[in-house]
Amino acid sequence: MSIFEGFLSTSETLAAFSDHAFVAAMLRFEAALAHAQAAEGLIPESAARSIVGSCKVELFDVAKIVRDSGRAGSVAIPLVKSLKESVALFNAEALPFVHFGSTSQDVIDSAMALVTREAVALVDADLLKAAQALLVHAKQHAATPILARTLMQPASVTSFGLKCAGWAAPLVRSRARLAEAARRALQVQLGGAVGTLAQMKGQGPAVRRRMAEELRLGDPGQTWHTQRDEWVALGCELGLMVGSLGKIATDISLMGQYEVGEVAEPSEPGRGGSSAMPHKRNPVASMVALAAAQRAPQRVAALLGAMPQEHERALGAWQAELGEWPQLLMCAHGSVRALAGALPGLQIDAARMRSNLERLRAELPREAADEWFDPALAGAASTIALAQVEVLQDQLNEPNSQP
């Protein structure tokens, strides 16, 4: 990854998709495969013990596996080669049973599901934090009047609480949709060379069920080598979440301009300052979220573009998808982490909100001012905000909103 990924992503997501973590996930697949096949009588118990005992990432030269993957055309090929070499040192009779009946895409797709599950859990935790922070602001400022803007121009009066509830709503919905999409997408992949599990003598479905249970992934009941709809649907949901976060960041950055001055991101030493102009307070969290909103659509488009895959195994499209997937998760978590860190401490200047509103009201003809800035309008916005907070909080507390 480039030097900029640390700034636009998070250390946790970078670690989840690191070379070391991915090789470890592939080895978890190989160990689960050996366990399941031994349990179904397809390979000897002694062979399974030798294979499982060798599936420890610290025994492998991860950097060499990554280097060799370019020549091999798949990171699984040098991994399996190294695993066979390790197993042969202790039990040469187990060698024929390493990676038995499986294929490179099986191990890579399953490993990607394992590391993605970790990344999605990170996203969910920060998404919950961001949504809860917005609901707190919505309740506290339900009756705080603020100037609404339409087409980038001043409009009528609303409440800041209603604005916050409006920001929170798509995050609450996104959290529920992500949980459902993850449940459907995070599945074990096991189909063998062409999806028939031909070498497993009819025991393939039982092996897959056992592997799914051990790896805590879903059992799809079939291979999904070139059926990428559930997988890409998860990517689309991540893209929608990033877009919703980008909308919040856009509003905050506009409201935080000096000339407007209604909100400000929390500041701390080393964050948000300017080396040249000490009076500046840069909205760094919004900047990260907006950068993600620029990057995510291209990643999602690449996933969709890779869906028309050839026959039973794809040439090029699947490989392109693999390259895009970690980048999407990295910018998605970078976006939600940035706002989850900023929103709880968002600095809200209610006096400035009222001042901006009153300045416009004073400039309008009396009839227009009375129509569009009637105090009853702010009261109505407050009532709507409180009702929305109650509904959204209930939705956040629903068990099925969690991955």
N, C-alpha and C positions, 0 to 999 in steps of 0.2 A: 504494500500500500504506500501511497505517496506521503510526504511529510504533512500534507494538509488534512489527511483523514483524521488525525487525532483531534484537530480543531473542529471539524465538521461532523465527527462521529463521537463515540465514547470509548474509553479504554476497555469497558466490559464487552462491547460488541466486537471491537477489534480482536480481543482475546478469544471470543467465541468462534470467530472465523479464521483464526490464525492457523498456520500450517500444522503446528503441533496439535492443536485441538481437533483439526479435521482428521489427521492421521489417527489420533486416539479414537475418534468416533468410528472410523472404518474398522479399526481393530475390535471395537465393541460389536460391530456387525459380525465379524468373522468368529468371534467367541460365541455369540448367540447362535450362529448358524451351526457350529460344531455341537453345541449343547443340544439343540433341537434335533439334529440328525441322529445323534447318539440315542436320544430318548425315543426316537421312532425306529431304531434298529437299522438305520441306513449306514452308519459307520461304527466301528468298535469304540467302546467306552474309553479304552486306553488311548486311542487316537485323539478322541475329543479332549481328554485331559492334557495331552501334549500340546494340542493346538491352543487351547484356552490358556495354558501356562505360558505360552509364547506371545500372547496378545497383550503385551505390556509396552506402551509407547516408548518407555525409557530404554528399551532394548533396540530401538531402531534409529537409524540415521535419517531423520526427517528431511534435512536439507538435501541429502542425496536422492531420496525418493522424489522430492519436488523437482530436482534437476533432471532426473531420468524420465519424468513424466512427459516432458516435451518430445523426446524421441519416441516414447512408447505410444503417445496419443491418448493416454489416460493415466491419472495418478494411481489408479487401482492396480495397474499391471506391475510397476516396480514395488508396490506395497506387498502384493501377493508373492512376488519373487523373493522379497526379503523375509516374509513370513515363512515360506517354505524352507529357506536356508536356515532359519532359526529352529524350526521344528526338526529338521533333519539332524541337527547337532545332538538332539536328545532322544529322538525316536524316529529312525529312518522309515520304519514300517507305517508311520502315520502320514508320510508325505503325500500319498495319493488322495488323501481325504481332506487336504487343505483346500478351502474354497470350493468344495465339492458341489457340483450341480448349479453353481451360481455364476454370475457374470459381472463384468466390471461395473455396469450401470446399476446393478443391484446394490453393490456395496456403496457406491458413490451417492445414489439417491437416498438410501437409508441413512447414511452418515450426514447428508445435508439436512434431512428431516430432524436428526438429533440435535445438530448445532442450531438449526432454525428454532427449534422448541425453546432453547435457552434464550435466544435473542428475542423471541416473541414474549417470553415471560418478563424480560427487562422492559420491553416496550409497554406491556400492560401495566406494570407497577408505576411507571412514570405517567402514563396516560391517566390512571386513576388519580394520582397526585395532582395533576394539572386540572382535571375536571372538578375535583373536590375544592381546590383553591378558588376556582371561578364561582362555584356555588356559594362559598362563604362570602365572597365579595358581592354576589348577587343579592344575598339576603341582607347583608349589612348596608348596602347602598340601594335597596329597592326604591327608596323614596328620594334618592339624590337626583335632582334634575340636571339634565345635560342637553346640550344642543345636538339633535340628530343631524346627520349629513346625508344628502342624496346627490348622486352624480358629482361628488366632491364639493358640493355647495351646502351652505347652512340651510336647514329645513325647519322642522318644528321642534317642540320639546319632547323629550322622552326621559327615561331614567337610566342612570348608569347600571343599576341592578338589572334592568331588562337587557341591556347590552351584554352584560356578563353572562346572563342566562342564555342568551343567544349564542355566545361563544361556546358555552359548555355543552349545549345540546348535541352538536355533531360529534363531540368527543365521547359523550356517553353512548351514542348510537354506534360510533366506530368501535368502541371497546367491546360491545356485545357482538358486532359483526365479525371482528377479528377473532374472538373466542370461537365462534361457530366455524369460521373459515379455517382456523388452525386445527380444530377437531377433525375436519374433513380432509385436510391436506397432509397432516403429519402422520403418514402411514409408512409401514415397512414396504420396501420394494424387494420382491423376490419372484423372478420369472425364468431364470436361466437364460440361455442364449437367445431364444425366440419367444419366450413367454409361456412355454408349455411345461416347464420343470420336468423335462423328459427323463433326466437321469435319476429322478427321485422315486421312480417306480410306484407312482400313485400316492406317495406319502407327502408330496409337495405342499398341499393345503394344510396338513397337520403341522409340518415344519414351520410354515409361515405363521400359523396361529401361535405356536410356541415362541417364535422369535418376537412377534408383536408384543406378547405378554412380558417377555424378559426386557425388551427395550422400551416398554411403555409407549409404544406407537400403535396406531390403528392397524387393523388387519383389513385391507381393501377387498379381500376375497378373490383377487386376480392381480395380474401385473398391470402396471400403468406406465410402461416404458415410453410410449408415444402418446398416451392419453393424459395430457398435462392440464386439463381444465381445472381440477380442484386445486392443484398446486399454484397455477397462475391466478386463480381467484383470490388466494391469500395475498399474492403480490398486489393485485388490484386494490384490495382493502387497505393495504399499507399505503398505497399511493393516495387513496381517498383521505386517509388520516393525515398524511403530510400536507395535503391541500387545505384541510380544515385548520391545521396549525398555522399554515402560512397566512390564512385569512386573519386569524387572531393577531399574528405578528405584524401584518400590514396595518391593522387598526391601531395597535399600540404604538407603532413607530410614527404614525401620523399624529396621534394624540399627544405624543411625547415631544414633538417639535417645539422649539423654544417659543415660537410665536403663538402656539396653542397651549402648551404647558399643563394639560389636564391629568396626565399620568406620567410616571417615570419608572423604568426598571430599577430594582434595587442596586445600589452600588457598593463596592467593597474594594479594598486595596488590590491593585493589579487588574481590575475588571471595569471596563467601560470608560476608562480615561483616555486622554489624548496626550501624546508626548509633546506636541507642539502647542496645543491650545488647552490650558488647564480648565477653562470654563465649560468644555464639552462633556456631555454624558452620553456616550455612545450606547445605543440599545443592542448590546451584543447578543442577547438571547434571541431577539427578533431577527437579527442578522443571520444567525445560524438557521433558524426556522425558515427564513425566506430563501436562503441558499439551498436548503433541502427541497423547498417547493419548486426551485428551478431544476434540480437534478432528478427528482423522483419520476416526473412524467416520462423522461427519456428511458429510465430503467424499466418502467412498467410497459412502455411501448415495445421495448426490446423483448420482454417476456411474451407479449402478445404476438409479436412478429415471429417468434421462434416456435409457435404452436403448430404450424403445418409441417409435421415431421413425417419422414418417409417410412411407410410400411411398419415393421415391428421394431426397428431400431433406427435412430436418426443419424444422419451424417452432417454434422456441422451445427444444426439448429439446437440440439440438446447441449452441445458444448458451449454455444453462445449463451444459452440460458444460464448455465453454471457460472459463467463469468460475471453476469449481471446481478445475480441473486444476492450475493453478499453486499454489493454496493448499495442495493436498495435497502437492505436491513440496516446498514451502517448509517445512511443519511436519515432513515426513518427514526432510529433511536436517537441520533444526534439532535433531531428536531424536537422530539417530545421531551428529551432530557433537558434541553435548554429552557423550554418554557415551563416545565415542571419545577425547575430551579428558580425561575423569575416570578412566576405568578403568585405564589404565596406572599411574597414581600412587595408586590406591586404597590408603588406609592401613588395614592389617589388624592388629587387636589380638588376637593368639592367646591371650595371657594372660587377657584379659577374656572371650574365648569359653570358655576352660576354667573360669574363675571362675563364670560364669553357669551352666555345666553342673553344676559341683560343688555349687553352692548348692542347686540343685533336688534333686540326688542325696541330699544330706544331709537333706532334708526328707521324703523318701519312706520308706515301710517298707522294711526290708532286702530282702525278697523282690522287691519291685517294682524297687528300685534295681539289684539284681543282674541282673534280667531285661532291663531297658531301657537299662542303662548298662554292660553288659559290654564290656570293652575290645576283645573280638573284633568287636563291631559296628563300631567305628571302623576296625578293620583291614580289615573287609570293604568298607566305604565307600571306603577308600583304594585298594583293588584295583580297584574298579569305576571310580573316578575316573581312575586312570591308563590303564585300558583305553579309556575314553571319549575321553580326550585324544588318544590315538594314532589312533583312528578319525576324530575330528573334524579333526585336523591333516591327515590324508591327504585328507579331503574338501575342505579349504580349498585344498590344493595341486593339485587336479584342474583341468585347463585349462578344462573346461566350466562351472566355477563363476565365471568372469569374464565380464563383459558385452562 
